[in-house]
Amino acid sequence: MTIPCEDPRSAAEDGHAREPSSFDRFFRDQYPTTVRLAHLLTGSNAIAEELAQDAFAQIYRRFDTIREPRPYLRATTVNVCRNWHRRRTREVDRFRRHGATTTDASDPVDELIDIIADLSYRQRAVVVMRYWLDLSEADIAQALECRPGTVKSLHSRALAAIRKELP
């Protein structure tokens, strides 16, 4: 899905310069961060771009009524990625039932990415938002729609699971 933005050529052709809308500015400012968050939650840049656009499309419908669009966008992105992950998990489970196997990672970075990918969705979301986006516990709690204490618990359990899997 593509978010409609004004074509700058059309403004120049009719002789009137158009000021970009507040949503256009918001989209341009937040798109890279949103794609990065989605990429870290999904592991795929192509899927991340699609899901980021889906999140912006959901916000576009009610943008004028949202008081704080950045946290709202973050929460929407997390929810869109969560829904994608649920669908993907069902597909992977079907794939595994038919006898498919995965290969072992030999690169330490790939191994860490695989370990993080095996965390529960909420644990992975906490790790990604904490270490890659450098968000506070309060911001993560807002994005996940839970309490800060839940974020602390998810963070602690995620780190314990990562430590357990590392050589």
C-alpha positions in Angstrom: 0.0 0.0 0.0 1.3 3.4 -0.9 0.6 6.6 1.0 -0.4 9.4 -1.4 2.0 12.3 -1.3 1.7 15.4 -3.5 3.8 15.3 -6.6 6.2 18.3 -6.5 6.1 18.5 -10.3 2.4 19.2 -10.3 2.9 22.2 -8.0 5.5 23.6 -10.2 3.5 23.0 -13.4 0.5 25.1 -12.2 2.7 27.8 -10.8 1.6 27.4 -7.2 4.1 26.1 -4.6 2.3 23.8 -2.2 3.3 23.4 1.4 3.6 19.7 2.4 0.9 18.6 4.8 1.8 17.8 8.4 1.2 14.1 7.6 3.7 14.3 4.7 6.3 15.8 7.0 5.6 13.2 9.7 5.9 10.4 7.1 9.2 11.7 5.8 10.6 12.2 9.3 9.4 8.9 10.8 9.6 6.5 7.8 13.3 5.4 8.3 12.9 4.8 12.0 9.6 2.9 11.4 11.2 0.7 8.7 14.1 0.0 11.0 11.8 -1.0 13.9 9.8 -3.3 11.6 13.0 -4.8 10.1 14.4 -5.6 13.5 11.1 -7.2 14.5 10.7 -9.2 11.2 14.2 -9.8 10.0 13.3 -8.7 6.4 13.8 -5.3 4.9 11.2 -6.0 2.2 8.6 -7.1 4.7 9.5 -4.2 7.0 8.9 -1.6 4.3 5.5 -3.2 3.5 4.5 -3.3 7.2 5.7 0.2 7.8 3.5 1.4 5.0 0.6 -0.5 6.5 1.2 1.2 9.9 1.3 4.7 8.2 -1.9 3.8 6.3 -3.7 3.0 9.5 -2.5 6.3 11.1 -3.3 8.3 8.0 -7.0 7.6 8.4 -7.1 9.4 11.8 -3.9 11.5 11.8 -5.7 14.8 12.6 -7.2 13.3 15.8 -4.0 11.7 17.2 -2.5 14.0 19.9 0.9 12.3 19.9 1.5 10.6 16.6 5.1 9.2 17.2 4.2 6.9 20.1 1.0 6.0 18.3 2.9 5.1 15.2 5.4 3.0 17.2 2.6 1.0 18.9 0.8 0.6 15.5 4.1 -0.7 13.9 4.6 -3.2 16.8 1.0 -4.4 16.4 1.3 -4.7 12.6 4.5 -6.7 13.0 2.9 -8.8 15.8 0.1 -9.7 13.4 2.6 -10.6 10.7 4.6 -12.7 13.1 1.5 -14.7 14.1 0.7 -15.4 10.5 4.3 -16.4 9.8 4.4 -18.6 12.9 1.5 -20.6 11.6 3.2 -21.0 8.3 6.5 -22.1 9.8 4.6 -24.6 12.0 3.0 -26.1 8.9 6.4 -26.2 7.2 8.0 -28.0 10.1 5.2 -30.5 10.3 6.1 -31.6 6.8 9.6 -32.6 7.8 11.6 -29.5 6.8 14.7 -28.7 8.8 16.8 -25.5 9.2 20.5 -25.2 9.0 22.8 -24.2 11.8 24.3 -20.7 11.9 28.1 -20.5 11.8 28.5 -16.8 12.0 28.2 -15.4 15.6 26.1 -12.5 14.4 23.8 -14.8 12.5 23.6 -17.0 15.6 22.6 -14.1 17.8 20.0 -13.0 15.3 18.6 -16.6 15.3 18.6 -16.7 19.1 16.7 -13.3 19.2 14.3 -14.6 16.5 13.5 -17.6 18.7 12.4 -15.4 21.6 8.7 -14.8 22.1 7.4 -11.9 20.1 7.1 -9.6 23.1 10.6 -10.5 24.4 12.0 -9.9 21.0 10.1 -6.6 20.7 11.5 -5.4 24.1 15.1 -6.4 23.1 14.8 -4.6 19.7 13.3 -1.4 21.1 15.7 -1.3 24.0 19.0 -2.0 22.3 18.4 -1.0 18.7 16.0 1.9 19.1 17.3 2.9 22.6 13.8 3.4 24.0 13.1 3.8 27.7 11.0 1.2 29.6 8.1 3.7 29.6 8.2 4.1 25.8 8.4 0.4 25.3 5.5 -0.2 27.7 3.5 2.4 25.7 4.3 0.7 22.4 3.5 -2.8 23.7 0.4 -1.5 25.6 1.6 -3.0 28.9 3.0 -1.8 32.2 6.7 -0.9 32.7 7.0 -3.7 35.2 6.0 -6.1 32.4 8.7 -4.6 30.2 11.3 -5.2 33.0 10.1 -8.8 33.3 10.2 -9.5 29.6 13.6 -7.9 29.3 15.0 -10.0 32.1 13.6 -13.2 30.7 14.8 -12.3 27.2 18.3 -11.7 28.4 18.3 -14.9 30.4 17.2 -16.9 27.4 19.9 -15.3 25.2 22.6 -16.0 27.8 21.4 -19.6 28.0 21.7 -20.1 24.2 25.1 -18.3 23.8 28.2 -20.6 23.9 
